[in-house]
Amino acid sequence: MKNKLIIVIAILLAFIAGGEFTYIVVLKNGKANINSNMPSVSYSSCSNCMSGTMVIENGGLTQTVNKIYDSVVMIKNYQSGKVIGSGSGFVYKADDEYGYVMTNQHVVEDADKITVVFTSKEEVTGEVLGGDKFIDIAVIKIPKNNVISIAKMGSTNEVSLGDSIIAIGTPVGEEYYNTVTGGHISGLNRKVTVSVDTQNDWVQDVLQIDASINPGNSGGALVNVNGEVIGVTSLKLINSKIEGMGFAIKIEDAMKHIDKLENGQKIERPLLGIKHTNVTENQGLSQYGIKIDKNIEEGIVIISVVEDSSAAKAGLKKGDIVTKLDDDIVTNTAYLKYLLYKHNIGDTIKLTYIRGTEVKTVDVTLTDTIN
């Protein structure tokens, strides 16, 4: 874990200028906290303004933007007949009847109705086919005859630090439809912990970028200099002392389960069959009558084991402290979930755990059920 960056992100669905969606991080004293008092923001009316500097050989930014611009759309989330938020997306494919738009799951969450706005200003009703909160990707179906352009998918395999990128999306509101911002790849393979509450968090493996993204950019396209989509913008780090730290889901991770999402299928993930908490949750552990060595700073503590689950069959018990999954250190509950979800149902993993003063290992065959 020495070379892996862990950033804890508290989700704040920012309702700014009509409720545009993005995942916001507010840091205080080095820790992430949900804070409804967002820093004040002023907006320029300059339509050509762009933060950052981009140098593109054999062409210019205009050529890159032209390849992708008409495939990027604005998405409106209606609940109880009202627009409660908006985000971005892009058309990634089409068949004989329909076009398919990719966006973030949190953009379409709990919507009664979704509409998609194109560069032609045409607005059509879309159908959410499926979505998943852990990869934060959703798919929207729209009529094929409304599609103007289809984005070309790229790859992050050849992405390097310092590569120029552009981000296209609709921040703040419709007035700033399909804003183009430029920047660079600032970090690779960042392990970002997204946290709704202490019992429900998970890790995303993302690209760090310095292009300007704001509420409403969520689900928009992150594009390389060839005009190919290499990521889906999703997260932003907010702090009075921090500027230009955004994150994007890798396009390979977004596309990995896309067939299931298009067909409205749930993404099944393996389960251990345990209730657990972080070793640092002293108050939570005391209420379960569990005491651990104060020198143990990383890992998760098993609070209970479900009968007949894979964990029970492997002999794991209340009070065991899981420290490794295969050769990877388990730092906390979110990282355990991240490591676990890299495996498939039916896989066998090796868990390293502490019971009392002994360090033990056990093979666990993963299932899709806990009973």
Residue, then its C-alpha position, 0 to 999 in steps of 0.5 A: m500500500k506504500n505507493k497507493l494513494i487513498i483519498v476519502i471522499a464524502i458524497l455531497l449531491a450538490f444542489i447548486a443552480g438548480g441541483e447539478f450533480t457531481y460527487i463533491v469532496v470537502l476536506k477539513n483538517g486533512k479529513a473528508n467531511i460532508n459540508s453543505n456550506m460550499p465555497s462561493v463561486s462566481y461565473s464568467s460569461c466568457s464562452n471561450c474561456m478555458s482553464g489550463t493550457m493544452v498543447i496538441e501537435n498535428g492539429g489543434l483543440t478545435q479538431t479534437v473537440n469537433k470529433i466528440y462535441d455532438s455526441v456529448v449531451m446534458i441529462k435532466n433528472y425529474q422527480s415528482g414532475k420537477v427537475i431536481g438535478s442535471g448532469s452530463g453523458f455521451v452517446y457511445k453506440a447506436d443500433d438500428e432503433y436506438g442510441y445509447v448514452m453513458t453517464n454516472q449512476h448518481v446522475v439518474e438516481d431515483a429519477d421518475k423521468i430522464t430527458v436528454v438534451f443535444t447540441s441541436k437543442e432538441e430534448v427527448t425523453g430517455e429510458v434508463l436501462g440499468g445502472d450500478k452505484f459501485i462503478d457509478i455508471a448508468v445506460i440511457k436508451i434514446p431513439k436512434n433518429n435523435v442521435i447526432s454523433i457517436a463518440k469513439m471509445g479510446s483506451t487508458n492503456e497508453v495513458s501517461l502522466g502529463d498527457s493532455i486531455i479535455a473534459i466536456g460537460t454541462p456545469v452549473g446549468e443549461e446556460y453553460y451547456n457542453t463547456v469544454t475545459g482542458g488539462h492534463i493527466s495528473g495521476l494514474n490508478r488513484k484509489v479513491t474511497v467514496s463514502v455515503d456513510t461509515q457503513n456504506d463506502w467503496v473504492q474506485d480506481v480512477l484517473q486524476i485530472d486537473a481540468s476544471i470540472n464542476p457540479g453538472n459535469s458528472g457523466g461527461a466525457l474525458v477525451n484524449v488528443n485524438g478525440e477518443v473517450i478515455g474516461v467518465t468524469s465523476l468526482k471533484l476534490i473541494n477545499s479552500k487550499i486545493e484547486g484542480m483535483g478532479f477524477a474520472i472513471k476509466i473507460e475500460d472499467a465503465m465498459k466492463h459490465i456495459d452489456k449487463l447494464e444495457n439489458g437491465q441486469k444486476i451486476e452480481r458480486p461475490l460475498l463473504g457473508i460477514k458483518h465487519t468494521n474498521v479496526t479504528e472504530n473503537q466505539g463501534l467495537s466496544q458495543y459488540g464486546i470486541k477488544i483488539d490490540k491498539n498496535i493494529e492500525e489497519g484491517i477489518v474486524i469481523i463483527s458477525v458471521v452469517e451461518d452457512s456463508s463462505a466465511a462460516k465454512a472457512g471457519l472465520k469467527k467474530g473478533d477475527i481481524v482480516t489483514k490481507l486478501d491474497d497478497d494485498i493489504v486490507t486497510n479498511t472496509a472500503y478497500l476490502k470491498y474493492l479487492l473482493y469485487k475484483h474477483n468473480i463468484g466461484d473464485t477461491i481467495k486467501l485471507t490472512y487474519i489475526r485471531g488473538t495473538e496468532v496470524k492465520t491464513v485460510d482459503v475461502t471460495l466466494t459465493d453470490t449469497i450469504n445463506 
